[in-house]
Amino acid sequence: MKKILLKIIALTIVLLYSGYIEAETITVSGTYQGKNIYVKNNPIPNDSLTSCTSEVFVNDIKVVADFTKYDYEINLSGFKIGTKITIKIIHKNTCKPMIINPQVIK
């Protein structure tokens, strides 16, 4: 029983760790100018069911959104104009989302 439990724990750690190996990050920093960020969520080649974007963080706070869409919006309206922000988009290494309007945070 102990051996089975150890194997399950080891397998879980390997699966969790492998997910981070396959992920990449896009980071954009600047000053909030009063507009939201729009992202084109490029599809994964040969996989129409899995979205490219895994997670999004704004100033290290996880953003809740529907990343299964081809395009999505990162709502920044909760920030005051002039606030420094950093956006991190975690995505699969087999695709790369594109920020459509990066100029809105200078």
C-alpha angles and dihedrals in degrees: 000000000000092000092052091050091049091050091051092050092047092049091049092052092048092049093048093046093047090057090060093047090057094050130090131189133226112199125193123178133184146103122307110249099185100271135100125242119247121205130196104217100210112210123248110253112259092002119091095168101059121070121225095227116071102176141352127208128190112196088344093304115122114242118220112218143131103268093175090083121092090237129028140175128232104213111219097166092113090070127084116241108266095032114138111239137182121200120199119190113194111203143165116274091234093068140023127219116221124222103225098198110025090154091076090079109051 
